[in-house]
Amino acid sequence: MKIFLDECVNTRILRHIAGHDVRTARQMGWTSIKNGALLALCAGDFDVFLTVDQNLRHQQNLSGLDLAVVVLVAPSNRIKDMLPLVPALLAALPTCSKGAATLVGGDR
């Protein structure tokens, strides 16, 4: 699965998402692109948009996007807060739906 890591996600989580092709905004040359345009870019190249931005699903129209959005719900984007969510993230990836947001962690 091809996963785009939003700029707000700690990039150190990359090495823990085994078995997937994970790319960052910096690697793609897409730094500082706003969410709407970024989602449109990702929809052409990625299966999943991974973020910690819990407001994204309310601020953007995800329906119709050829892209699933996965939101990591953690106390912060520090790696120590995000690592415990990795097993649930890996379990959620095969079942997340395009055009919708899937929450991983927190009280959802």
C-alpha positions in Angstrom: 0.0 0.0 0.0 1.3 3.5 -0.9 1.0 5.9 2.1 1.5 9.6 2.2 2.7 11.0 5.5 1.3 14.4 6.2 3.8 17.1 7.4 2.2 17.1 10.9 3.1 13.5 11.5 6.5 12.7 13.1 8.6 11.2 10.3 10.3 8.8 12.7 7.2 6.7 12.5 8.2 5.8 8.9 10.4 2.9 9.9 7.7 1.4 12.0 5.1 1.1 9.1 6.6 -2.1 7.7 5.5 -3.6 4.5 4.2 -0.4 3.0 5.6 2.3 0.7 5.6 5.4 2.8 6.5 8.9 1.5 6.8 12.3 3.1 5.9 15.7 1.8 9.6 16.6 1.7 10.4 13.5 -0.4 7.6 14.3 -2.8 8.6 18.0 -3.0 5.1 19.0 -1.6 6.0 20.9 1.5 3.8 23.9 2.4 1.0 22.8 0.1 -2.4 23.3 1.8 -4.7 20.4 2.7 -7.2 20.6 -0.2 -4.5 20.8 -2.9 -2.4 18.2 -1.0 -5.3 15.7 -0.9 -5.9 16.2 -4.6 -2.2 15.5 -5.4 -2.1 12.5 -3.1 -5.3 11.0 -4.6 -3.4 10.5 -7.9 -0.4 8.8 -6.4 -1.3 7.3 -3.0 -3.8 4.9 -1.4 -3.7 6.5 2.1 -3.2 9.9 3.5 -1.9 9.6 7.1 -2.3 12.6 9.4 -2.7 13.6 13.0 -4.9 16.5 12.0 -8.2 15.6 13.6 -10.0 18.6 12.0 -9.1 17.6 8.4 -12.1 15.3 8.1 -14.4 18.3 9.1 -12.6 20.9 7.0 -12.2 19.0 3.7 -14.8 17.1 1.6 -13.3 13.6 1.6 -16.2 11.9 -0.3 -15.3 11.2 -3.9 -11.6 11.2 -3.2 -9.8 8.2 -4.6 -7.8 8.2 -1.3 -8.4 6.9 2.2 -7.6 9.2 5.1 -6.3 7.7 8.4 -6.1 10.0 11.4 -3.8 9.0 14.3 -5.4 10.2 17.5 -2.6 10.7 20.0 -1.9 13.2 22.8 0.8 14.8 20.6 2.8 14.1 17.4 5.8 13.0 19.5 7.1 9.6 18.5 6.5 8.2 22.0 2.8 9.1 21.7 2.5 7.7 18.2 4.4 4.4 18.5 1.7 2.7 20.6 -0.8 3.3 17.7 1.3 1.5 15.1 -0.3 -2.0 15.6 -3.8 -0.5 15.3 -2.7 1.5 12.3 -1.3 -1.6 10.5 -4.6 -3.4 11.3 -6.7 -0.6 10.0 -4.9 -0.1 6.7 -6.5 -3.0 4.8 -10.0 -2.0 5.8 -9.9 1.8 5.4 -12.2 3.2 2.8 -11.4 5.7 0.0 -13.3 8.9 0.4 -13.6 8.5 4.2 -11.6 9.1 7.3 -10.6 6.2 9.7 -9.6 7.2 13.2 -6.9 5.2 14.9 -6.4 5.6 18.7 -7.9 8.0 21.2 -11.5 7.7 22.1 -12.5 8.3 18.5 
